[in-house]
Amino acid sequence: MKPYTKRTALNTLLASLLAAAPAIHASDTATPPLALSTNVSLVSQYVFRGISYSQERPAIQGGFDLAHGSGLYLGVWGTSVSDDALNDASGEIDVYGGYANTLGDFGYDIGLLQFIFPGGRIDGTREKYDTLELYAGVTWKFLNLKYSHTLGDYFGFNDKSFGLGRGDSKGSYYVEANLTHEFLPGWTASAHVGHQYVRNYGEYNFTDWKIGLEKSFDGGWQAGLAWVDTDADKPLYTVCDDGRHCKNTASAKWLVHLTRSF
């Protein structure tokens, strides 16, 4: 599940591609370079599309990105999660790959993202949360638009897991808009709004939004603060632990992160 910190890593990856582009076009015989980047983060909680999947507890995250000068890239990213929010899951591993490039002020990105939740099953069933999405995005200066489309069930939503006779959730989608602006050297403000549509399970649809501020430091360090909220149906996104201590994972929340990129 792509969080804020991984999007930051992808922005770093795209910046690497832009930096490599002049050398590639300068000579048709030049060997396209490979660039490996890594990132590790400590976050106050793991938030994906406005929903907390760490039960408002801190999470450790990190990943690797391999970018080719042609625009092709591969990556893997992982995070700790709450096994209350994602039943029996020992964590989350995302594997993704695609192609990104630029045309003047415009950038574009298309790829596949596989979400993997080792051991995770929807409570009381054998249905996995694992999900495959196709995504496509376009960027113009400070504006990014992105569309993500599930190629299978949306995180295990189907008749086997819910027994409602509605069929599967293949074809669910998430559409989002993101704004970023560096208003001072090293200081970046951001705003986000997105909408999750769950096919055949419309009560789980919701819109989320976020505003944030990030500061970059020497040595590859970044620190950020964001305010996140959703209009998701509270009872559907309330999760209780074994002690019956319940949390609305879709409620308004602050998100703090500290990231080191290499």
Summary of the structure (lengths in Angstrom):
residues: 262
radius of gyration: 18.8
end to end distance: 22.1
largest distance: 64.4
contacts: 831
relative contact order: 0.15
helix: 13%
strand: 52%
